[in-house]
Amino acid sequence: MNDNTYNGWSNWATWNLVLWTDNDEGAYRRARRFVSWAGELAGFNQKCRIFMREMWPDGTPDMTHDDMRDVNWDEVEKYMLELVEA
């Protein structure tokens, strides 16, 4: 059986974005504040994309801006909503 995931995420770009958000204290705190404010709003997925692109405008330290095109935003949205529960 083939496992086409990357450390449980759909691809490297998604994993890397979440990894940096989770492991950078300032980014993690900003993400939690954002979700506590925007988590109940309509269009959260789009707001989440905008927020993450503003937080990582050139990509994370390990990725380029172009790598952001490969991010699975549905997975990032789910991760962000789980921040509130943590």
PDB file of N, CA, C and O in Angstrom:
ATOM      1  N   MET A   1       0.844  -1.185   0.000  1.00  0.00           N
ATOM      2  CA  MET A   1       0.000   0.000   0.000  1.00  0.00           C
ATOM      3  C   MET A   1       0.881   1.237   0.000  1.00  0.00           C
ATOM      4  O   MET A   1       1.827   1.326   0.783  1.00  0.00           O
ATOM      5  N   ASN A   2       0.582   2.184  -0.861  1.00  0.00           N
ATOM      6  CA  ASN A   2       1.335   3.429  -0.961  1.00  0.00           C
ATOM      7  C   ASN A   2       0.778   4.472  -0.013  1.00  0.00           C
ATOM      8  O   ASN A   2      -0.435   4.675   0.041  1.00  0.00           O
ATOM      9  N   ASP A   3       1.646   5.134   0.732  1.00  0.00           N
ATOM     10  CA  ASP A   3       1.231   6.252   1.570  1.00  0.00           C
ATOM     11  C   ASP A   3       1.764   7.518   0.917  1.00  0.00           C
ATOM     12  O   ASP A   3       2.968   7.775   0.937  1.00  0.00           O
ATOM     13  N   ASN A   4       0.871   8.301   0.342  1.00  0.00           N
ATOM     14  CA  ASN A   4       1.285   9.497  -0.378  1.00  0.00           C
ATOM     15  C   ASN A   4       1.231  10.747   0.477  1.00  0.00           C
ATOM     16  O   ASN A   4       1.175  11.861  -0.044  1.00  0.00           O
ATOM     17  N   THR A   5       1.247  10.567   1.786  1.00  0.00           N
ATOM     18  CA  THR A   5       1.195  11.724   2.673  1.00  0.00           C
ATOM     19  C   THR A   5       2.598  12.112   3.112  1.00  0.00           C
ATOM     20  O   THR A   5       3.563  11.382   2.886  1.00  0.00           O
ATOM     21  N   TYR A   6       2.689  13.256   3.734  1.00  0.00           N
ATOM     22  CA  TYR A   6       3.957  13.737   4.265  1.00  0.00           C
ATOM     23  C   TYR A   6       3.764  14.000   5.747  1.00  0.00           C
ATOM     24  O   TYR A   6       3.162  15.003   6.131  1.00  0.00           O
ATOM     25  N   ASN A   7       4.270  13.107   6.577  1.00  0.00           N
ATOM     26  CA  ASN A   7       4.116  13.210   8.028  1.00  0.00           C
ATOM     27  C   ASN A   7       2.663  13.428   8.436  1.00  0.00           C
ATOM     28  O   ASN A   7       2.368  14.199   9.348  1.00  0.00           O
ATOM     29  N   GLY A   8       1.765  12.736   7.746  1.00  0.00           N
ATOM     30  CA  GLY A   8       0.342  12.818   8.064  1.00  0.00           C
ATOM     31  C   GLY A   8      -0.411  13.926   7.345  1.00  0.00           C
ATOM     32  O   GLY A   8      -1.635  14.004   7.449  1.00  0.00           O
ATOM     33  N   TRP A   9       0.286  14.771   6.630  1.00  0.00           N
ATOM     34  CA  TRP A   9      -0.345  15.854   5.861  1.00  0.00           C
ATOM     35  C   TRP A   9      -0.342  15.469   4.387  1.00  0.00           C
ATOM     36  O   TRP A   9       0.407  14.581   3.980  1.00  0.00           O
ATOM     37  N   SER A  10      -1.165  16.123   3.593  1.00  0.00           N
ATOM     38  CA  SER A  10      -1.305  15.722   2.192  1.00  0.00           C
ATOM     39  C   SER A  10      -0.051  15.975   1.361  1.00  0.00           C
ATOM     40  O   SER A  10       0.152  15.321   0.339  1.00  0.00           O
ATOM     41  N   ASN A  11       0.783  16.906   1.781  1.00  0.00           N
ATOM     42  CA  ASN A  11       2.020  17.173   1.039  1.00  0.00           C
ATOM     43  C   ASN A  11       3.009  17.962   1.909  1.00  0.00           C
ATOM     44  O   ASN A  11       2.686  18.394   3.016  1.00  0.00           O
ATOM     45  N   TRP A  12       4.207  18.131   1.376  1.00  0.00           N
ATOM     46  CA  TRP A  12       5.274  18.799   2.116  1.00  0.00           C
ATOM     47  C   TRP A  12       4.919  20.247   2.441  1.00  0.00           C
ATOM     48  O   TRP A  12       5.163  20.697   3.560  1.00  0.00           O
ATOM     49  N   ALA A  13       4.356  20.978   1.503  1.00  0.00           N
ATOM     50  CA  ALA A  13       4.065  22.406   1.710  1.00  0.00           C
ATOM     51  C   ALA A  13       3.084  22.603   2.863  1.00  0.00           C
ATOM     52  O   ALA A  13       3.260  23.504   3.684  1.00  0.00           O
ATOM     53  N   THR A  14       2.063  21.773   2.926  1.00  0.00           N
ATOM     54  CA  THR A  14       1.081  21.877   4.011  1.00  0.00           C
ATOM     55  C   THR A  14       1.747  21.556   5.343  1.00  0.00           C
ATOM     56  O   THR A  14       1.590  22.286   6.321  1.00  0.00           O
ATOM     57  N   TRP A  15       2.488  20.459   5.368  1.00  0.00           N
ATOM     58  CA  TRP A  15       3.200  20.063   6.587  1.00  0.00           C
ATOM     59  C   TRP A  15       4.150  21.179   7.049  1.00  0.00           C
ATOM     60  O   TRP A  15       4.189  21.506   8.235  1.00  0.00           O
ATOM     61  N   ASN A  16       4.907  21.758   6.123  1.00  0.00           N
ATOM     62  CA  ASN A  16       5.886  22.770   6.477  1.00  0.00           C
ATOM     63  C   ASN A  16       5.228  24.026   7.034  1.00  0.00           C
ATOM     64  O   ASN A  16       5.709  24.594   8.015  1.00  0.00           O
ATOM     65  N   LEU A  17       4.142  24.460   6.422  1.00  0.00           N
ATOM     66  CA  LEU A  17       3.436  25.649   6.901  1.00  0.00           C
ATOM     67  C   LEU A  17       2.906  25.429   8.315  1.00  0.00           C
ATOM     68  O   LEU A  17       3.044  26.297   9.177  1.00  0.00           O
ATOM     69  N   VAL A  18       2.302  24.273   8.548  1.00  0.00           N
ATOM     70  CA  VAL A  18       1.767  23.967   9.875  1.00  0.00           C
ATOM     71  C   VAL A  18       2.908  23.803  10.880  1.00  0.00           C
ATOM     72  O   VAL A  18       2.808  24.263  12.018  1.00  0.00           O
ATOM     73  N   LEU A  19       3.987  23.152  10.462  1.00  0.00           N
ATOM     74  CA  LEU A  19       5.138  22.962  11.345  1.00  0.00           C
ATOM     75  C   LEU A  19       5.683  24.298  11.838  1.00  0.00           C
ATOM     76  O   LEU A  19       5.909  24.468  13.037  1.00  0.00           O
ATOM     77  N   TRP A  20       5.892  25.233  10.941  1.00  0.00           N
ATOM     78  CA  TRP A  20       6.427  26.538  11.334  1.00  0.00           C
ATOM     79  C   TRP A  20       5.434  27.322  12.179  1.00  0.00           C
ATOM     80  O   TRP A  20       5.831  28.024  13.110  1.00  0.00           O
ATOM     81  N   THR A  21       4.161  27.212  11.866  1.00  0.00           N
ATOM     82  CA  THR A  21       3.153  27.917  12.658  1.00  0.00           C
ATOM     83  C   THR A  21       3.087  27.336  14.061  1.00  0.00           C
ATOM     84  O   THR A  21       2.955  28.070  15.040  1.00  0.00           O
ATOM     85  N   ASP A  22       3.177  26.024  14.154  1.00  0.00           N
ATOM     86  CA  ASP A  22       3.115  25.352  15.450  1.00  0.00           C
ATOM     87  C   ASP A  22       4.368  25.577  16.302  1.00  0.00           C
ATOM     88  O   ASP A  22       4.280  25.645  17.528  1.00  0.00           O
ATOM     89  N   ASN A  23       5.520  25.692  15.662  1.00  0.00           N
ATOM     90  CA  ASN A  23       6.782  25.712  16.402  1.00  0.00           C
ATOM     91  C   ASN A  23       7.407  27.090  16.582  1.00  0.00           C
ATOM     92  O   ASN A  23       8.440  27.216  17.240  1.00  0.00           O
ATOM     93  N   ASP A  24       6.805  28.111  16.013  1.00  0.00           N
ATOM     94  CA  ASP A  24       7.250  29.481  16.237  1.00  0.00           C
ATOM     95  C   ASP A  24       6.250  30.105  17.206  1.00  0.00           C
ATOM     96  O   ASP A  24       5.083  30.297  16.862  1.00  0.00           O
ATOM     97  N   GLU A  25       6.702  30.419  18.406  1.00  0.00           N
ATOM     98  CA  GLU A  25       5.772  30.873  19.444  1.00  0.00           C
ATOM     99  C   GLU A  25       4.950  32.079  19.019  1.00  0.00           C
ATOM    100  O   GLU A  25       3.743  32.123  19.256  1.00  0.00           O
ATOM    101  N   GLY A  26       5.592  33.055  18.394  1.00  0.00           N
ATOM    102  CA  GLY A  26       4.860  34.239  17.951  1.00  0.00           C
ATOM    103  C   GLY A  26       3.813  33.904  16.902  1.00  0.00           C
ATOM    104  O   GLY A  26       2.693  34.411  16.959  1.00  0.00           O
ATOM    105  N   ALA A  27       4.165  33.058  15.953  1.00  0.00           N
ATOM    106  CA  ALA A  27       3.221  32.652  14.913  1.00  0.00           C
ATOM    107  C   ALA A  27       2.069  31.862  15.520  1.00  0.00           C
ATOM    108  O   ALA A  27       0.912  32.055  15.145  1.00  0.00           O
ATOM    109  N   TYR A  28       2.381  30.982  16.447  1.00  0.00           N
ATOM    110  CA  TYR A  28       1.350  30.174  17.094  1.00  0.00           C
ATOM    111  C   TYR A  28       0.366  31.062  17.849  1.00  0.00           C
ATOM    112  O   TYR A  28      -0.847  30.873  17.755  1.00  0.00           O
ATOM    113  N   ARG A  29       0.883  32.020  18.589  1.00  0.00           N
ATOM    114  CA  ARG A  29      -0.004  32.926  19.341  1.00  0.00           C
ATOM    115  C   ARG A  29      -0.873  33.767  18.414  1.00  0.00           C
ATOM    116  O   ARG A  29      -2.059  33.966  18.674  1.00  0.00           O
ATOM    117  N   ARG A  30      -0.271  34.261  17.323  1.00  0.00           N
ATOM    118  CA  ARG A  30      -1.049  35.036  16.351  1.00  0.00           C
ATOM    119  C   ARG A  30      -2.147  34.175  15.734  1.00  0.00           C
ATOM    120  O   ARG A  30      -3.276  34.631  15.553  1.00  0.00           O
ATOM    121  N   ALA A  31      -1.810  32.931  15.414  1.00  0.00           N
ATOM    122  CA  ALA A  31      -2.794  32.030  14.813  1.00  0.00           C
ATOM    123  C   ALA A  31      -3.944  31.756  15.776  1.00  0.00           C
ATOM    124  O   ALA A  31      -5.107  31.766  15.373  1.00  0.00           O
ATOM    125  N   ARG A  32      -3.628  31.514  17.037  1.00  0.00           N
ATOM    126  CA  ARG A  32      -4.694  31.273  18.031  1.00  0.00           C
ATOM    127  C   ARG A  32      -5.587  32.495  18.188  1.00  0.00           C
ATOM    128  O   ARG A  32      -6.809  32.366  18.261  1.00  0.00           O
ATOM    129  N   ARG A  33      -4.982  33.692  18.241  1.00  0.00           N
ATOM    130  CA  ARG A  33      -5.792  34.917  18.349  1.00  0.00           C
ATOM    131  C   ARG A  33      -6.682  35.083  17.122  1.00  0.00           C
ATOM    132  O   ARG A  33      -7.858  35.429  17.234  1.00  0.00           O
ATOM    133  N   PHE A  34      -6.100  34.831  15.949  1.00  0.00           N
ATOM    134  CA  PHE A  34      -6.867  34.951  14.712  1.00  0.00           C
ATOM    135  C   PHE A  34      -8.077  34.022  14.737  1.00  0.00           C
ATOM    136  O   PHE A  34      -9.191  34.444  14.427  1.00  0.00           O
ATOM    137  N   VAL A  35      -7.866  32.771  15.102  1.00  0.00           N
ATOM    138  CA  VAL A  35      -8.959  31.796  15.098  1.00  0.00           C
ATOM    139  C   VAL A  35     -10.013  32.153  16.128  1.00  0.00           C
ATOM    140  O   VAL A  35     -11.207  32.008  15.867  1.00  0.00           O
ATOM    141  N   SER A  36      -9.593  32.617  17.293  1.00  0.00           N
ATOM    142  CA  SER A  36     -10.585  32.972  18.301  1.00  0.00           C
ATOM    143  C   SER A  36     -11.457  34.133  17.829  1.00  0.00           C
ATOM    144  O   SER A  36     -12.605  34.262  18.252  1.00  0.00           O
ATOM    145  N   TRP A  37     -10.920  34.967  16.963  1.00  0.00           N
ATOM    146  CA  TRP A  37     -11.678  36.091  16.412  1.00  0.00           C
ATOM    147  C   TRP A  37     -12.462  35.684  15.169  1.00  0.00           C
ATOM    148  O   TRP A  37     -13.632  36.043  15.039  1.00  0.00           O
ATOM    149  N   ALA A  38     -11.844  34.949  14.262  1.00  0.00           N
ATOM    150  CA  ALA A  38     -12.435  34.700  12.945  1.00  0.00           C
ATOM    151  C   ALA A  38     -13.048  33.313  12.783  1.00  0.00           C
ATOM    152  O   ALA A  38     -13.689  33.049  11.766  1.00  0.00           O
ATOM    153  N   GLY A  39     -12.872  32.430  13.744  1.00  0.00           N
ATOM    154  CA  GLY A  39     -13.305  31.052  13.595  1.00  0.00           C
ATOM    155  C   GLY A  39     -14.781  30.858  13.331  1.00  0.00           C
ATOM    156  O   GLY A  39     -15.173  29.869  12.712  1.00  0.00           O
ATOM    157  N   GLU A  40     -15.597  31.771  13.782  1.00  0.00           N
ATOM    158  CA  GLU A  40     -17.043  31.627  13.597  1.00  0.00           C
ATOM    159  C   GLU A  40     -17.553  32.403  12.387  1.00  0.00           C
ATOM    160  O   GLU A  40     -18.744  32.345  12.079  1.00  0.00           O
ATOM    161  N   LEU A  41     -16.691  33.115  11.707  1.00  0.00           N
ATOM    162  CA  LEU A  41     -17.119  33.945  10.580  1.00  0.00           C
ATOM    163  C   LEU A  41     -17.325  33.121   9.317  1.00  0.00           C
ATOM    164  O   LEU A  41     -16.648  32.116   9.101  1.00  0.00           O
ATOM    165  N   ALA A  42     -18.250  33.549   8.500  1.00  0.00           N
ATOM    166  CA  ALA A  42     -18.432  32.926   7.193  1.00  0.00           C
ATOM    167  C   ALA A  42     -17.180  33.164   6.362  1.00  0.00           C
ATOM    168  O   ALA A  42     -16.525  34.198   6.495  1.00  0.00           O
ATOM    169  N   GLY A  43     -16.856  32.219   5.519  1.00  0.00           N
ATOM    170  CA  GLY A  43     -15.683  32.367   4.665  1.00  0.00           C
ATOM    171  C   GLY A  43     -14.376  32.194   5.412  1.00  0.00           C
ATOM    172  O   GLY A  43     -13.360  32.775   5.029  1.00  0.00           O
ATOM    173  N   PHE A  44     -14.389  31.400   6.479  1.00  0.00           N
ATOM    174  CA  PHE A  44     -13.177  31.241   7.286  1.00  0.00           C
ATOM    175  C   PHE A  44     -12.017  30.716   6.467  1.00  0.00           C
ATOM    176  O   PHE A  44     -10.880  31.144   6.664  1.00  0.00           O
ATOM    177  N   ASN A  45     -12.283  29.786   5.543  1.00  0.00           N
ATOM    178  CA  ASN A  45     -11.198  29.207   4.751  1.00  0.00           C
ATOM    179  C   ASN A  45     -10.443  30.297   4.003  1.00  0.00           C
ATOM    180  O   ASN A  45      -9.212  30.311   4.010  1.00  0.00           O
ATOM    181  N   GLN A  46     -11.160  31.204   3.361  1.00  0.00           N
ATOM    182  CA  GLN A  46     -10.511  32.288   2.614  1.00  0.00           C
ATOM    183  C   GLN A  46      -9.780  33.238   3.560  1.00  0.00           C
ATOM    184  O   GLN A  46      -8.673  33.682   3.253  1.00  0.00           O
ATOM    185  N   LYS A  47     -10.376  33.550   4.692  1.00  0.00           N
ATOM    186  CA  LYS A  47      -9.723  34.421   5.674  1.00  0.00           C
ATOM    187  C   LYS A  47      -8.456  33.755   6.225  1.00  0.00           C
ATOM    188  O   LYS A  47      -7.455  34.420   6.489  1.00  0.00           O
ATOM    189  N   CYS A  48      -8.520  32.446   6.389  1.00  0.00           N
ATOM    190  CA  CYS A  48      -7.370  31.687   6.862  1.00  0.00           C
ATOM    191  C   CYS A  48      -6.224  31.779   5.847  1.00  0.00           C
ATOM    192  O   CYS A  48      -5.071  31.980   6.229  1.00  0.00           O
ATOM    193  N   ARG A  49      -6.538  31.633   4.572  1.00  0.00           N
ATOM    194  CA  ARG A  49      -5.509  31.745   3.522  1.00  0.00           C
ATOM    195  C   ARG A  49      -4.849  33.123   3.566  1.00  0.00           C
ATOM    196  O   ARG A  49      -3.624  33.246   3.521  1.00  0.00           O
ATOM    197  N   ILE A  50      -5.679  34.143   3.654  1.00  0.00           N
ATOM    198  CA  ILE A  50      -5.153  35.512   3.675  1.00  0.00           C
ATOM    199  C   ILE A  50      -4.275  35.714   4.897  1.00  0.00           C
ATOM    200  O   ILE A  50      -3.178  36.261   4.793  1.00  0.00           O
ATOM    201  N   PHE A  51      -4.754  35.273   6.061  1.00  0.00           N
ATOM    202  CA  PHE A  51      -3.985  35.413   7.298  1.00  0.00           C
ATOM    203  C   PHE A  51      -2.634  34.719   7.191  1.00  0.00           C
ATOM    204  O   PHE A  51      -1.606  35.308   7.525  1.00  0.00           O
ATOM    205  N   MET A  52      -2.629  33.471   6.729  1.00  0.00           N
ATOM    206  CA  MET A  52      -1.373  32.720   6.640  1.00  0.00           C
ATOM    207  C   MET A  52      -0.422  33.343   5.611  1.00  0.00           C
ATOM    208  O   MET A  52       0.791  33.374   5.818  1.00  0.00           O
ATOM    209  N   ARG A  53      -0.970  33.826   4.528  1.00  0.00           N
ATOM    210  CA  ARG A  53      -0.109  34.476   3.525  1.00  0.00           C
ATOM    211  C   ARG A  53       0.460  35.795   4.057  1.00  0.00           C
ATOM    212  O   ARG A  53       1.570  36.185   3.692  1.00  0.00           O
ATOM    213  N   GLU A  54      -0.288  36.472   4.908  1.00  0.00           N
ATOM    214  CA  GLU A  54       0.239  37.688   5.522  1.00  0.00           C
ATOM    215  C   GLU A  54       1.284  37.340   6.587  1.00  0.00           C
ATOM    216  O   GLU A  54       2.277  38.052   6.737  1.00  0.00           O
ATOM    217  N   MET A  55       1.065  36.253   7.320  1.00  0.00           N
ATOM    218  CA  MET A  55       2.012  35.853   8.353  1.00  0.00           C
ATOM    219  C   MET A  55       3.294  35.311   7.722  1.00  0.00           C
ATOM    220  O   MET A  55       4.384  35.539   8.247  1.00  0.00           O
ATOM    221  N   TRP A  56       3.176  34.605   6.618  1.00  0.00           N
ATOM    222  CA  TRP A  56       4.329  34.033   5.919  1.00  0.00           C
ATOM    223  C   TRP A  56       4.329  34.547   4.474  1.00  0.00           C
ATOM    224  O   TRP A  56       4.121  33.750   3.559  1.00  0.00           O
ATOM    225  N   PRO A  57       4.552  35.840   4.231  1.00  0.00           N
ATOM    226  CA  PRO A  57       4.407  36.400   2.880  1.00  0.00           C
ATOM    227  C   PRO A  57       5.374  35.821   1.852  1.00  0.00           C
ATOM    228  O   PRO A  57       5.054  35.763   0.665  1.00  0.00           O
ATOM    229  N   ASP A  58       6.531  35.401   2.290  1.00  0.00           N
ATOM    230  CA  ASP A  58       7.513  34.823   1.370  1.00  0.00           C
ATOM    231  C   ASP A  58       7.625  33.317   1.548  1.00  0.00           C
ATOM    232  O   ASP A  58       8.586  32.702   1.085  1.00  0.00           O
ATOM    233  N   GLY A  59       6.652  32.729   2.211  1.00  0.00           N
ATOM    234  CA  GLY A  59       6.730  31.323   2.588  1.00  0.00           C
ATOM    235  C   GLY A  59       7.453  31.216   3.918  1.00  0.00           C
ATOM    236  O   GLY A  59       7.949  32.213   4.443  1.00  0.00           O
ATOM    237  N   THR A  60       7.512  30.027   4.456  1.00  0.00           N
ATOM    238  CA  THR A  60       8.228  29.830   5.714  1.00  0.00           C
ATOM    239  C   THR A  60       9.728  29.907   5.436  1.00  0.00           C
ATOM    240  O   THR A  60      10.129  29.979   4.275  1.00  0.00           O
ATOM    241  N   PRO A  61      10.559  29.895   6.468  1.00  0.00           N
ATOM    242  CA  PRO A  61      12.003  29.894   6.211  1.00  0.00           C
ATOM    243  C   PRO A  61      12.484  28.716   5.355  1.00  0.00           C
ATOM    244  O   PRO A  61      13.564  28.782   4.768  1.00  0.00           O
ATOM    245  N   ASP A  62      11.698  27.645   5.280  1.00  0.00           N
ATOM    246  CA  ASP A  62      12.088  26.469   4.497  1.00  0.00           C
ATOM    247  C   ASP A  62      11.445  26.395   3.120  1.00  0.00           C
ATOM    248  O   ASP A  62      11.767  25.495   2.344  1.00  0.00           O
ATOM    249  N   MET A  63      10.563  27.298   2.803  1.00  0.00           N
ATOM    250  CA  MET A  63       9.860  27.215   1.523  1.00  0.00           C
ATOM    251  C   MET A  63       9.883  28.566   0.820  1.00  0.00           C
ATOM    252  O   MET A  63      10.218  29.590   1.415  1.00  0.00           O
ATOM    253  N   THR A  64       9.527  28.547  -0.428  1.00  0.00           N
ATOM    254  CA  THR A  64       9.447  29.782  -1.197  1.00  0.00           C
ATOM    255  C   THR A  64       7.984  30.218  -1.294  1.00  0.00           C
ATOM    256  O   THR A  64       7.064  29.472  -0.961  1.00  0.00           O
ATOM    257  N   HIS A  65       7.810  31.427  -1.753  1.00  0.00           N
ATOM    258  CA  HIS A  65       6.464  31.954  -1.979  1.00  0.00           C
ATOM    259  C   HIS A  65       5.698  31.036  -2.939  1.00  0.00           C
ATOM    260  O   HIS A  65       4.503  30.804  -2.756  1.00  0.00           O
ATOM    261  N   ASP A  66       6.382  30.518  -3.953  1.00  0.00           N
ATOM    262  CA  ASP A  66       5.740  29.645  -4.930  1.00  0.00           C
ATOM    263  C   ASP A  66       5.255  28.341  -4.310  1.00  0.00           C
ATOM    264  O   ASP A  66       4.261  27.776  -4.765  1.00  0.00           O
ATOM    265  N   ASP A  67       5.946  27.851  -3.274  1.00  0.00           N
ATOM    266  CA  ASP A  67       5.522  26.620  -2.603  1.00  0.00           C
ATOM    267  C   ASP A  67       4.154  26.778  -1.954  1.00  0.00           C
ATOM    268  O   ASP A  67       3.448  25.791  -1.747  1.00  0.00           O
ATOM    269  N   MET A  68       3.775  28.001  -1.635  1.00  0.00           N
ATOM    270  CA  MET A  68       2.484  28.242  -0.984  1.00  0.00           C
ATOM    271  C   MET A  68       1.326  27.797  -1.881  1.00  0.00           C
ATOM    272  O   MET A  68       0.234  27.521  -1.386  1.00  0.00           O
ATOM    273  N   ARG A  69       1.554  27.725  -3.188  1.00  0.00           N
ATOM    274  CA  ARG A  69       0.498  27.267  -4.103  1.00  0.00           C
ATOM    275  C   ARG A  69       0.113  25.824  -3.833  1.00  0.00           C
ATOM    276  O   ARG A  69      -1.007  25.416  -4.139  1.00  0.00           O
ATOM    277  N   ASP A  70       1.034  25.039  -3.257  1.00  0.00           N
ATOM    278  CA  ASP A  70       0.791  23.620  -3.034  1.00  0.00           C
ATOM    279  C   ASP A  70       0.117  23.319  -1.701  1.00  0.00           C
ATOM    280  O   ASP A  70      -0.235  22.171  -1.432  1.00  0.00           O
ATOM    281  N   VAL A  71      -0.064  24.333  -0.869  1.00  0.00           N
ATOM    282  CA  VAL A  71      -0.653  24.119   0.452  1.00  0.00           C
ATOM    283  C   VAL A  71      -2.101  23.650   0.306  1.00  0.00           C
ATOM    284  O   VAL A  71      -2.870  24.207  -0.477  1.00  0.00           O
ATOM    285  N   ASN A  72      -2.452  22.632   1.060  1.00  0.00           N
ATOM    286  CA  ASN A  72      -3.836  22.157   1.108  1.00  0.00           C
ATOM    287  C   ASN A  72      -4.552  23.006   2.157  1.00  0.00           C
ATOM    288  O   ASN A  72      -4.434  22.759   3.357  1.00  0.00           O
ATOM    289  N   TRP A  73      -5.290  24.002   1.692  1.00  0.00           N
ATOM    290  CA  TRP A  73      -5.898  24.971   2.602  1.00  0.00           C
ATOM    291  C   TRP A  73      -7.024  24.379   3.438  1.00  0.00           C
ATOM    292  O   TRP A  73      -7.308  24.874   4.529  1.00  0.00           O
ATOM    293  N   ASP A  74      -7.667  23.329   2.943  1.00  0.00           N
ATOM    294  CA  ASP A  74      -8.692  22.673   3.755  1.00  0.00           C
ATOM    295  C   ASP A  74      -8.067  22.048   4.999  1.00  0.00           C
ATOM    296  O   ASP A  74      -8.647  22.103   6.083  1.00  0.00           O
ATOM    297  N   GLU A  75      -6.884  21.454   4.841  1.00  0.00           N
ATOM    298  CA  GLU A  75      -6.182  20.888   5.991  1.00  0.00           C
ATOM    299  C   GLU A  75      -5.716  21.973   6.947  1.00  0.00           C
ATOM    300  O   GLU A  75      -5.782  21.803   8.164  1.00  0.00           O
ATOM    301  N   VAL A  76      -5.248  23.084   6.402  1.00  0.00           N
ATOM    302  CA  VAL A  76      -4.801  24.189   7.250  1.00  0.00           C
ATOM    303  C   VAL A  76      -5.980  24.759   8.024  1.00  0.00           C
ATOM    304  O   VAL A  76      -5.848  25.087   9.203  1.00  0.00           O
ATOM    305  N   GLU A  77      -7.125  24.878   7.375  1.00  0.00           N
ATOM    306  CA  GLU A  77      -8.323  25.376   8.063  1.00  0.00           C
ATOM    307  C   GLU A  77      -8.671  24.458   9.238  1.00  0.00           C
ATOM    308  O   GLU A  77      -8.944  24.937  10.339  1.00  0.00           O
ATOM    309  N   LYS A  78      -8.663  23.159   9.010  1.00  0.00           N
ATOM    310  CA  LYS A  78      -8.971  22.209  10.083  1.00  0.00           C
ATOM    311  C   LYS A  78      -7.959  22.344  11.220  1.00  0.00           C
ATOM    312  O   LYS A  78      -8.341  22.359  12.390  1.00  0.00           O
ATOM    313  N   TYR A  79      -6.676  22.442  10.884  1.00  0.00           N
ATOM    314  CA  TYR A  79      -5.627  22.635  11.892  1.00  0.00           C
ATOM    315  C   TYR A  79      -5.887  23.906  12.697  1.00  0.00           C
ATOM    316  O   TYR A  79      -5.797  23.899  13.925  1.00  0.00           O
ATOM    317  N   MET A  80      -6.211  24.999  12.000  1.00  0.00           N
ATOM    318  CA  MET A  80      -6.433  26.276  12.679  1.00  0.00           C
ATOM    319  C   MET A  80      -7.613  26.189  13.629  1.00  0.00           C
ATOM    320  O   MET A  80      -7.542  26.700  14.747  1.00  0.00           O
ATOM    321  N   LEU A  81      -8.687  25.559  13.211  1.00  0.00           N
ATOM    322  CA  LEU A  81      -9.854  25.435  14.090  1.00  0.00           C
ATOM    323  C   LEU A  81      -9.548  24.562  15.305  1.00  0.00           C
ATOM    324  O   LEU A  81     -10.124  24.770  16.373  1.00  0.00           O
ATOM    325  N   GLU A  82      -8.661  23.599  15.159  1.00  0.00           N
ATOM    326  CA  GLU A  82      -8.265  22.758  16.283  1.00  0.00           C
ATOM    327  C   GLU A  82      -7.398  23.522  17.289  1.00  0.00           C
ATOM    328  O   GLU A  82      -7.282  23.101  18.440  1.00  0.00           O
ATOM    329  N   LEU A  83      -6.792  24.630  16.879  1.00  0.00           N
ATOM    330  CA  LEU A  83      -5.996  25.441  17.804  1.00  0.00           C
ATOM    331  C   LEU A  83      -6.846  25.952  18.954  1.00  0.00           C
ATOM    332  O   LEU A  83      -6.370  26.054  20.084  1.00  0.00           O
ATOM    333  N   VAL A  84      -8.084  26.267  18.675  1.00  0.00           N
ATOM    334  CA  VAL A  84      -8.971  26.801  19.697  1.00  0.00           C
ATOM    335  C   VAL A  84      -9.278  25.730  20.734  1.00  0.00           C
ATOM    336  O   VAL A  84      -9.440  26.027  21.918  1.00  0.00           O
ATOM    337  N   GLU A  85      -9.356  24.496  20.286  1.00  0.00           N
ATOM    338  CA  GLU A  85      -9.669  23.392  21.186  1.00  0.00           C
ATOM    339  C   GLU A  85      -8.470  22.976  22.034  1.00  0.00           C
ATOM    340  O   GLU A  85      -8.633  22.324  23.066  1.00  0.00           O
ATOM    341  N   ALA A  86      -7.273  23.351  21.604  1.00  0.00           N
ATOM    342  CA  ALA A  86      -6.047  22.928  22.312  1.00  0.00           C
ATOM    343  C   ALA A  86      -5.885  23.648  23.624  1.00  0.00           C
ATOM    344  O   ALA A  86      -4.913  23.411  24.342  1.00  0.00           O
TER     345      ALA A  86
END
